[in-house]
Amino acid sequence: MDVNEVIDRARDSFSVRRVFGEPIQQGEVTLVPAAWVRGGGGGGGGEGPATEGAQAEEKTAKGYGLGVGLNARPAGAFIVRNGKVQWMPAVDVNRIVLGAQVLMGLFLMTIGKQLVRRFLKEDKPFGRRRFAW
């Protein structure tokens, strides 16, 4: 595959079609989906002398590389009804659950040390002396 062909494909990937999907129309309502799109690319190259001991056909060294990454996630949709446009955001439940888990972990780490000290006090029934011989 030619490097220019890869670049052309990458350029097509970062088009407005990735951000706004094809409009969906049902009756008098038109829905235009939208997404957050981000991406990047990188490449490399090379040419240089071959290592010692290479055969005659392998006297010149070459090396090329190219990579493109694209990430898209739903952002919401524009709803067009009776000439009025309304934005409906997409709700990512996985992000909400992950955020709650992170907050709970931070909360437990913050008060966890105090709870352990409280349970290990000597005057408590679950203290250290209970298990001493």
N, C-alpha and C positions, 0 to 999 in steps of 0.2 A: 504494500500500500504506500502510495506517495505521500510525502509530508504535506503538500498542498491540499491533497484530498482530505486528509485528517483535519486540517485547519478549516476547510470549507464545511465539513460535517460539524465541527465544534461551533462554528459561527451560526449554523442553522439551529443548533441546540439552544443557544442563548437568545432566541427570537422572542417576540412579544407573544407568540402562540403558547409558549411555556408559562407565561404569567397569566394571560387571559385565555381561557378555553373557548371553544366554539359556543356561541350563544344557543341556548335551548329555548324553544318557543312552544308553549302549550296554551292554546286559546289566545287570550289577550295578555298573558304574562310571559315576559322574556327573562330568562335567567342567564347571567354571564358569570361563570366561575372564575375565581382569581386565586393565585398561589404565590407564596414566597419562593423565589428562585435564587439560588446562589451557586457559584461555580468558580472553577479556576483551572489553570492548565500549566503545564511546564514541559520543557524539552531539554534535550541534551545533544551532544554531537561529539565528534572526535575524528581524528585522522592522525596517524603518526607512524613511526617506524615499528615494524614487527619485532617481536622478541627474538632473541638469538636462537638459532637452531631451527627456524621456520623453513619450510620448503619453499621452492622458487615461486609457486603459485600464491603463497601466503606472505609474500614479502611486505605488502602494504597492510597496515592495520586500519580498520574503520570501525566506527560505532555511532549509532544514532538512537535516539529514543524520544518519545513524545507521549504525553498523557493528558487527559482531560477528565475532570470530575464535575458532576452536576448534581445538585440536591434541590428537590422541590417538595413543598408541603402545602396543604390547602390553607388559604387565608380566609376565605369566605366567598360570598357571591353577591353580585349586584342584582337586585330584582327590579325590573321595570314593569310597572302596572299602571295603566291609565295615564301615562305620560309622567309619572312620578318615579324617581329612583330611590331605592332603599338599600342600605348595606346590611347584610347578614353575616356576621363573623363566624368562622368555623371554630368550634370548641374542641381543643385537643385534651381529652380526658387523661391520657397517659402523662402529659406534662403536669397536669393538676395533681395527680396521684404522686408523681415523683417529687414535686415540690413539697407536698404534705409529708412525705417520708423524710426528706432532708430536714425539714423543720422539726419533726419529731425526734430525729437523731440528735440534732443540736440541743434540743430541750433536755433530752435524757443525759447527754454528756455534761450539760451545765449543772443539772441538779443531781446527777448520779453520784458524784463524789460525796455530797452532803447526805444522801440517803444511805450510802454504805457506812459512813461514820455513825449515823444515827442507829443503825441496826447492830453495829459492833460495839456499842457502848457497854460497859460492864454492868450497869443496872438494868439492862434490858434482858428479857428471858432468852433471846436468841444471841446473847453476847458470847464472848470467848470462853468465859469460865464454865459455861455449861458443858463444854466438851473436854475440859481439862480433867486429868485423872488424879 
